[in-house]
């Protein structure tokens, strides 16, 4: 039987992108059939002209959604967070089972489900249909190791000190980390918090992985590469098999796929701004522009926006800012600051980040340190200034420091990065005493990352071996 991978992902930009890149790489390098599936809500954003039950084909991948119980999107102002986990699991399980039956009827039986780390329930559905399955961990191996240890003996220690951001935690296979470097979900104490469901979903996943141990080591594909996180990848040797297959980044960032820039924005749930930001970058000297973006979900306090505005008014650096349309006030304030200061800069609603980071005019990346952005900065050899907000971003900011490719901006007692602190970090990355070393480290990781995914590289070999094993 021909291999057919069903790749399931959560409908958020930071989840869709790596799932699409994995799907694309599976199809191109192994000739397997691949169906990509996100929720009906996410599918509508990706393909607004298509019906929810319509299969979309792009010549390489098929796209078919499932229902997660929130077809119009989850809204914490309307939906109850404490009920979300059960509703999500129940609706998604039933919809996935129906999707598998539909693909069977179409003569496209699924042979392996690769499911998002929030979708532990997918393992039960796969078992019920006699289909193999594997987890796709879209964060770092370090983040996996932290969650693994949290659910295997370290929960009490972390919870006891969750109020002290500078308390040092020593976990096996990881460098010393402070509480602030751990995923932010550990600090949630109320079931009414809209993100309380996330830790429950992770707990369910690790319960599934523990269950798998009885037969054989569970398979987890990780969006990293072996050269980057060698020791951490051995966190649970013999119990969970971590397979590094990354970095999963836009194809145009990799030497082997320079002919495919059109795919970079295929999974965008937001539409790139029409402003001519690439032409603007073309007119700038090499390494002269500060690129600033905090991803698809970040929202800042009023005072933080005020500090960004103050930095803009005082800075002589040219800068390109990404501020989503739903943050209209912040967008207006930043644009006004640029005009008032006479500073060179541009504010856009969304952009093709891979194209921006690979542009020679970009000297550093001020980022929230989401894992996708972290990997893209490494692949492009661009030093980072980390301004982490939540989830695994504090972990990634610390990792970039350890890898010598970034500096973390320190926040004050209110959790705000001041204009002075931002200026200090940007100058370190752009031209200060540590800039040359950071550029060398970033350049080194750039080459190692590209080697890993090139034909015959470590991640390429791992992915091919996974597909071969799944066919047995």
C-alpha positions as CSV (number, residue, x, y, z in Angstrom):
1,X,0.0,0.0,0.0
2,X,1.3,3.5,-0.9
3,X,2.2,5.7,2.1
4,X,-0.4,8.3,3.0
5,X,0.4,10.7,5.8
6,X,-2.3,12.8,7.4
7,X,-0.7,15.8,9.1
8,X,-3.0,17.3,11.8
9,X,-2.3,20.8,13.2
10,X,-3.8,23.4,15.5
11,X,-5.3,26.5,13.8
12,X,-2.7,29.1,14.9
13,X,-0.1,30.6,12.6
14,X,2.8,29.3,14.7
15,X,1.4,25.7,14.4
16,X,0.3,25.9,10.7
17,X,3.6,27.0,9.3
18,X,5.8,24.1,10.6
19,X,3.1,21.6,9.8
20,X,3.0,22.8,6.2
21,X,6.7,22.7,5.9
22,X,6.8,19.2,7.2
23,X,4.0,18.2,4.8
24,X,5.8,19.7,1.9
25,X,9.1,18.0,2.8
26,X,7.4,14.6,3.2
27,X,5.8,14.9,-0.2
28,X,8.9,16.1,-2.0
29,X,11.6,13.9,-0.5
30,X,9.7,10.6,-0.1
31,X,7.0,10.8,-2.8
32,X,4.4,9.9,-0.2
33,X,0.8,11.2,-0.4
34,X,0.2,13.9,2.2
35,X,-3.1,15.4,3.4
36,X,-2.9,18.5,5.6
37,X,-5.7,19.0,8.0
38,X,-6.4,21.9,10.4
39,X,-9.7,23.0,11.9
40,X,-12.5,24.3,9.8
41,X,-11.8,27.8,11.2
42,X,-8.1,27.6,10.2
43,X,-9.0,26.1,6.8
44,X,-11.4,29.0,6.0
45,X,-8.6,31.5,6.7
46,X,-6.2,29.6,4.5
47,X,-8.7,29.1,1.7
48,X,-11.5,31.7,2.0
49,X,-13.0,30.9,-1.4
50,X,-13.4,27.1,-0.6
51,X,-16.2,25.3,1.1
52,X,-15.4,23.7,4.5
53,X,-15.9,20.2,3.1
54,X,-14.1,20.7,-0.1
55,X,-10.7,19.1,-0.7
56,X,-8.2,21.6,-1.9
57,X,-5.2,20.4,-4.0
58,X,-2.0,22.3,-4.7
59,X,-0.4,19.6,-6.9
60,X,1.6,18.2,-4.0
61,X,-0.6,18.3,-0.9
62,X,-4.3,17.8,-0.3
63,X,-6.1,20.0,2.2
64,X,-9.1,18.8,4.1
65,X,-10.3,20.2,7.5
66,X,-11.7,18.6,10.6
67,X,-14.1,20.2,13.2
68,X,-12.7,21.0,16.6
69,X,-16.1,22.1,18.0
70,X,-15.2,25.8,17.5
71,X,-15.8,26.2,13.7
72,X,-16.0,30.0,14.1
73,X,-12.9,30.1,16.3
74,X,-12.4,30.0,20.0
75,X,-13.4,33.2,21.8
76,X,-12.7,33.3,25.6
77,X,-15.3,36.1,25.9
78,X,-18.0,33.6,24.6
79,X,-16.7,30.1,25.3
80,X,-15.9,28.7,28.7
81,X,-12.2,27.9,29.1
82,X,-12.8,25.2,31.7
83,X,-15.0,23.3,29.3
84,X,-12.8,23.8,26.2
85,X,-10.5,20.8,26.7
86,X,-13.3,18.2,26.8
87,X,-15.3,19.8,24.0
88,X,-12.2,20.1,21.8
89,X,-11.3,16.5,22.4
90,X,-14.8,15.1,21.8
91,X,-15.5,17.0,18.7
92,X,-12.1,16.6,17.2
93,X,-12.0,12.8,17.8
94,X,-15.4,12.3,16.1
95,X,-14.4,14.5,13.2
96,X,-11.1,12.9,12.7
97,X,-12.7,9.4,12.6
98,X,-15.1,10.7,9.9
99,X,-12.3,12.2,8.0
100,X,-10.4,8.9,8.0
101,X,-13.6,7.1,6.7
102,X,-14.0,9.7,4.0
103,X,-10.5,9.3,2.8
104,X,-10.9,5.5,2.8
105,X,-14.0,5.9,0.6
106,X,-12.1,8.1,-1.8
107,X,-9.5,5.4,-2.2
108,X,-6.9,7.3,-0.2
109,X,-6.5,5.2,3.0
110,X,-4.3,6.9,5.6
111,X,-1.3,4.8,6.7
112,X,0.1,7.2,9.3
113,X,-1.2,10.2,11.3
114,X,1.3,12.8,12.3
115,X,-0.5,14.9,14.9
116,X,0.2,18.2,16.7
117,X,1.4,18.2,20.2
118,X,-2.0,19.5,21.4
119,X,-3.7,16.5,19.9
120,X,-3.0,13.6,22.2
121,X,-6.6,12.4,21.5
122,X,-5.5,11.6,17.9
123,X,-3.5,8.6,19.1
124,X,-6.8,6.9,20.3
125,X,-8.4,7.5,17.0
126,X,-5.4,6.1,15.1
127,X,-5.4,3.0,17.3
128,X,-9.1,2.5,16.7
129,X,-8.6,2.6,12.9
130,X,-5.4,0.4,12.9
131,X,-3.3,3.4,11.7
132,X,0.2,4.2,12.9
133,X,0.8,7.6,14.5
134,X,3.5,10.0,15.6
135,X,3.6,13.3,17.4
136,X,4.9,16.4,15.8
137,X,6.6,18.6,18.4
138,X,6.9,22.0,16.9
139,X,8.9,23.6,19.7
140,X,12.5,23.0,20.7
141,X,13.8,19.8,22.1
142,X,14.6,21.8,25.2
143,X,10.9,22.7,25.6
144,X,10.0,19.0,25.2
145,X,12.5,18.1,27.9
146,X,11.1,20.8,30.3
147,X,7.5,19.5,29.9
148,X,8.7,15.9,30.2
149,X,10.4,16.6,33.5
150,X,7.5,18.6,34.8
151,X,5.2,15.7,34.3
152,X,7.8,13.2,35.6
153,X,8.8,14.4,39.0
154,X,9.5,18.1,38.9
155,X,6.0,19.6,39.0
156,X,6.1,20.3,42.8
157,X,9.5,22.0,42.6
158,X,8.5,24.2,39.7
159,X,5.1,25.1,41.2
160,X,6.5,25.9,44.6
161,X,8.9,28.5,43.1
162,X,6.7,29.8,40.2
163,X,6.4,33.2,41.9
164,X,10.2,33.7,41.8
165,X,11.4,34.3,38.2
166,X,15.1,34.1,39.2
167,X,14.9,30.8,41.0
168,X,17.3,28.4,39.3
169,X,16.0,25.0,38.2
170,X,18.4,22.2,37.3
171,X,16.7,19.6,35.0
172,X,18.5,16.5,33.5
173,X,20.0,17.0,30.0
174,X,19.4,20.8,30.2
175,X,21.5,23.8,31.1
176,X,20.6,25.6,34.4
177,X,17.4,27.5,33.8
178,X,15.6,30.1,35.8
179,X,11.8,30.0,36.4
180,X,11.4,32.8,33.9
181,X,13.1,30.6,31.3
182,X,10.4,27.9,31.6
183,X,7.1,27.8,29.7
184,X,4.7,30.4,31.1
185,X,1.8,27.9,31.4
186,X,3.4,26.5,34.6
187,X,2.4,29.7,36.4
188,X,-1.4,29.5,35.6
189,X,-3.4,28.8,38.7
190,X,-7.0,29.4,37.7
191,X,-9.1,27.1,35.5
192,X,-10.9,30.2,34.2
193,X,-7.7,31.5,32.6
194,X,-8.2,31.1,28.9
195,X,-4.9,29.4,28.5
196,X,-5.3,26.9,31.4
197,X,-6.5,24.4,28.8
198,X,-3.0,24.3,27.2
199,X,-1.3,22.6,30.2
200,X,-4.1,20.1,30.3
201,X,-3.5,19.3,26.6
202,X,0.2,18.8,27.2
203,X,-0.6,16.6,30.2
204,X,-2.8,14.5,28.0
205,X,-0.1,14.2,25.4
206,X,2.5,12.9,27.9
207,X,0.0,10.5,29.3
208,X,-0.3,9.1,25.8
209,X,3.5,8.9,25.4
210,X,3.8,7.1,28.8
211,X,1.2,4.6,27.6
212,X,3.2,3.9,24.4
213,X,6.2,2.9,26.5
214,X,4.6,-0.4,27.4
215,X,5.0,-1.6,23.8
216,X,7.8,0.4,22.4
217,X,9.3,3.9,22.5
218,X,6.8,6.5,21.3
219,X,7.8,8.4,18.2
220,X,8.1,12.2,18.3
221,X,9.2,14.2,15.4
222,X,10.9,17.4,16.6
223,X,11.3,20.7,14.7
224,X,15.0,21.0,15.5
225,X,18.3,19.5,14.3
226,X,20.6,17.2,16.0
227,X,23.7,19.5,15.9
228,X,21.8,22.2,17.7
229,X,20.4,20.2,20.7
230,X,22.4,17.0,20.8
231,X,22.3,16.4,24.6
232,X,18.7,17.5,25.1
233,X,17.5,15.1,22.4
234,X,18.5,12.2,24.7
235,X,16.2,13.4,27.5
236,X,14.1,10.3,27.6
237,X,16.2,7.7,25.7
238,X,14.5,4.3,25.6
239,X,11.1,5.8,26.5
240,X,10.3,8.4,23.9
241,X,12.1,8.4,20.6
242,X,12.8,12.0,19.6
243,X,13.6,12.4,15.9
244,X,15.0,15.8,14.9
245,X,13.7,16.6,11.4
246,X,14.1,20.4,11.3
247,X,14.5,23.2,10.9
248,X,11.1,23.4,9.2
249,X,11.3,26.9,7.7
250,X,10.1,28.6,4.4
251,X,11.7,26.7,1.5
252,X,13.2,29.8,0.0
253,X,15.5,30.1,3.0
254,X,17.2,26.8,2.2
255,X,19.7,26.5,-0.6
256,X,18.0,23.5,-2.1
257,X,14.7,25.3,-2.6
258,X,15.5,28.7,-3.9
259,X,13.1,28.1,-6.7
260,X,10.0,28.0,-4.5
261,X,9.5,31.4,-2.9
262,X,5.8,31.3,-3.8
263,X,5.2,28.6,-1.1
264,X,6.4,30.8,1.8
265,X,3.1,32.5,2.4
266,X,0.8,29.6,1.5
267,X,-0.2,29.0,5.0
268,X,-0.5,32.6,6.2
269,X,-3.6,33.1,8.2
270,X,-2.9,36.9,7.9
271,X,-2.4,38.6,4.5
272,X,1.0,40.3,3.9
273,X,0.9,44.1,3.8
274,X,0.9,45.6,0.4
275,X,3.3,48.3,1.3
276,X,6.5,48.1,-0.6
277,X,8.7,47.0,2.3
278,X,11.0,44.9,0.2
279,X,11.8,47.9,-2.1
280,X,12.3,49.9,1.0
281,X,14.8,47.3,2.3
282,X,16.6,47.2,-1.1
283,X,17.5,50.9,-0.7
284,X,19.1,50.4,2.7
285,X,22.8,49.6,3.4
286,X,23.9,46.1,4.5
287,X,23.1,45.2,8.1
288,X,21.6,48.7,8.8
289,X,17.9,47.8,9.6
290,X,16.4,46.6,12.8
291,X,13.5,44.3,12.0
292,X,10.9,44.2,14.8
293,X,8.1,41.6,15.0
294,X,6.4,39.9,17.9
295,X,4.4,37.2,16.0
296,X,0.8,36.6,15.4
297,X,-0.5,36.4,19.0
298,X,1.4,39.0,21.0
299,X,-0.4,41.9,22.5
300,X,1.4,44.6,24.6
301,X,0.5,46.8,27.5
302,X,0.0,50.5,26.8
303,X,3.2,51.3,28.7
304,X,5.2,48.8,26.6
305,X,4.0,50.5,23.4
306,X,5.0,53.9,25.0
307,X,8.5,52.6,25.5
308,X,8.7,51.3,21.9
309,X,7.6,54.8,20.8
310,X,10.2,56.4,23.0
311,X,12.9,54.2,21.5
312,X,11.8,55.1,18.0
313,X,12.0,58.8,18.7
314,X,15.5,58.5,20.2
315,X,17.0,55.9,17.9
316,X,19.0,56.7,14.8
317,X,18.6,53.2,13.5
318,X,16.3,52.5,10.5
319,X,13.6,50.0,11.5
320,X,10.9,47.8,10.0
321,X,8.0,47.0,12.3
322,X,5.3,44.4,12.0
323,X,2.1,45.5,13.9
324,X,-1.1,43.6,13.2
325,X,-4.1,45.4,12.0
326,X,-6.1,44.5,15.2
327,X,-3.5,46.5,17.1
328,X,-4.5,49.7,15.3
329,X,-3.7,52.1,18.2
330,X,-0.2,50.8,18.6
331,X,0.3,50.9,14.9
332,X,-0.8,54.5,14.7
333,X,1.5,55.5,17.7
334,X,4.5,53.9,16.1
335,X,3.9,55.5,12.7
336,X,3.5,58.9,14.4
337,X,6.7,58.5,16.3
338,X,8.6,57.8,13.1
339,X,7.2,60.9,11.5
340,X,7.8,63.1,14.5
341,X,11.4,61.9,14.9
342,X,12.1,62.1,11.2
343,X,13.5,58.6,11.6
344,X,13.8,56.1,8.8
345,X,11.3,53.4,9.3
346,X,8.2,51.6,8.2
347,X,5.3,49.9,9.9
348,X,3.5,47.1,8.2
349,X,0.6,44.9,9.2
350,X,2.2,41.6,8.2
351,X,5.0,40.5,6.0
352,X,6.8,37.5,4.4
353,X,9.2,37.2,7.4
354,X,11.5,34.7,5.6
355,X,12.2,37.2,2.8
356,X,12.8,40.0,5.3
357,X,15.2,38.0,7.5
358,X,17.2,36.9,4.5
359,X,17.6,40.4,3.1
360,X,21.2,41.7,3.5
361,X,19.9,45.1,4.9
362,X,18.6,43.4,8.1
363,X,21.2,43.6,10.9
364,X,19.2,42.2,13.8
365,X,15.8,40.9,14.7
366,X,13.9,42.2,17.7
367,X,11.6,39.2,18.4
368,X,9.2,37.6,20.8
369,X,11.3,34.4,20.3
370,X,8.6,32.1,19.1
371,X,10.3,28.9,18.0
372,X,9.5,29.5,14.3
373,X,11.0,32.9,14.4
374,X,14.0,31.6,16.3
375,X,14.7,28.9,13.7
376,X,14.3,31.4,10.9
377,X,16.7,33.8,12.4
378,X,19.2,30.9,12.8
379,X,18.8,29.8,9.2
380,X,19.3,33.4,8.0
381,X,22.3,34.0,10.3
382,X,20.6,37.1,11.9
383,X,21.4,37.9,15.6
384,X,18.3,38.4,17.8
385,X,17.2,40.7,20.6
386,X,14.8,38.6,22.6
387,X,11.6,40.2,24.1
388,X,9.8,37.0,25.3
389,X,6.2,37.3,26.4
390,X,4.7,33.8,27.2
391,X,4.6,30.1,26.4
392,X,8.1,28.8,25.3
393,X,9.5,32.2,24.4
394,X,11.5,32.7,27.5
395,X,13.1,29.3,26.9
396,X,14.0,30.2,23.4
397,X,15.4,33.6,24.4
398,X,17.7,31.8,26.9
399,X,18.7,29.2,24.3
400,X,19.8,32.0,21.8
401,X,22.0,33.4,24.5
402,X,23.5,30.0,25.2
403,X,24.1,29.5,21.4
404,X,25.8,32.9,21.2
405,X,23.3,34.1,18.6
406,X,21.2,36.5,20.6
407,X,20.8,38.8,23.6
408,X,17.8,38.9,25.9
409,X,16.2,42.3,26.9
410,X,15.6,42.5,30.6
411,X,12.1,43.7,31.7
412,X,11.4,45.8,34.7
413,X,9.2,45.0,37.7
414,X,6.1,45.6,35.6
415,X,7.3,43.2,32.8
416,X,8.1,46.1,30.5
417,X,11.3,46.5,28.4
418,X,12.3,50.1,28.6
419,X,13.5,52.2,25.7
420,X,17.0,52.3,27.4
421,X,17.1,48.5,27.7
422,X,16.0,48.0,24.1
423,X,18.6,50.5,22.9
424,X,21.3,48.7,24.9
425,X,20.4,45.3,23.4
426,X,20.0,46.6,19.8
427,X,23.4,48.2,20.0
428,X,25.0,45.0,21.2
429,X,23.5,43.1,18.3
430,X,24.1,45.7,15.7
431,X,27.5,47.0,16.5
432,X,28.5,46.8,20.1
433,X,31.2,44.7,21.7
434,X,29.4,41.4,21.2
435,X,28.0,42.0,17.7
436,X,30.9,40.4,15.8
437,X,30.8,37.2,18.0
438,X,27.0,37.0,17.7
439,X,27.2,37.3,13.9
440,X,29.9,34.6,13.8
441,X,27.7,32.3,15.9
442,X,24.6,33.1,13.9
443,X,26.5,32.4,10.7
444,X,27.8,29.1,12.1
445,X,24.3,27.9,13.0
446,X,23.0,29.1,9.6
447,X,25.4,26.6,7.8
448,X,24.7,23.8,10.2
449,X,20.9,24.2,9.9
450,X,21.1,24.2,6.1
451,X,23.4,21.1,6.1
452,X,21.0,19.3,8.3
453,X,18.0,19.5,5.9
454,X,20.0,19.2,2.7
455,X,20.0,15.8,1.0
456,X,22.0,13.4,3.1
457,X,22.0,15.7,6.1
458,X,21.1,14.6,9.6
459,X,17.5,15.7,9.5
460,X,17.0,14.5,5.9
461,X,18.2,11.1,6.9
462,X,16.0,11.0,10.0
463,X,12.9,11.9,8.0
464,X,13.6,9.3,5.4
465,X,14.2,6.6,8.0
466,X,10.9,7.6,9.8
467,X,9.0,7.1,6.5
468,X,10.7,3.8,5.8
469,X,9.9,2.5,9.3
470,X,6.3,3.7,9.0
471,X,5.9,1.5,5.9
472,X,6.9,-1.7,7.7
